[in-house]
Amino acid sequence: MNIAIGCDPNATGLKEVLKKHMQVLGYEVTDYGSDDPIYANTALELAKSLVSLWLSLTYEPGGSSEPKIQRIYAIEKQFMKAR
């Protein structure tokens, strides 16, 4: 299992402790960083990665997941306009 983790600069120390602990337990950890003072940027990158992975595992063209995917893209487009 791969665990995604990220934080703002204030929590870097805790993130590193958690990361090491998860690795000792045998988990693979993907670190999305902690350098950006605007945590939302880190959270957005992590969320995009998770959605991308989910789509790669569940998407079938013309299948039942297609409307969900269209909604995800519409929400992302709307969010990016608001920034």
Secondary structure as the mmCIF struct_conf table of DSSP 4:
data_model
#
loop_
_struct_conf.conf_type_id
_struct_conf.id
_struct_conf.beg_label_comp_id
_struct_conf.beg_label_asym_id
_struct_conf.beg_label_seq_id
_struct_conf.end_label_comp_id
_struct_conf.end_label_asym_id
_struct_conf.end_label_seq_id
STRN STRN1 ASN A 2 ILE A 5
HELX_RH_3T_P HELX_RH_3T_P1 PRO A 9 ALA A 11
HELX_RH_AL_P HELX_RH_AL_P1 THR A 12 VAL A 24
TURN_TY1_P TURN_TY1_P1 LEU A 25 GLY A 26
STRN STRN2 GLU A 28 ASP A 31
BEND BEND1 SER A 34 SER A 34
BEND BEND2 PRO A 37 ILE A 38
HELX_RH_AL_P HELX_RH_AL_P2 TYR A 39 THR A 58
TURN_TY1_P TURN_TY1_P2 PRO A 61 GLY A 62
BEND BEND3 GLY A 63 GLY A 63
TURN_TY1_P TURN_TY1_P3 SER A 64 SER A 65
HELX_RH_AL_P HELX_RH_AL_P3 GLU A 66 ALA A 82
#
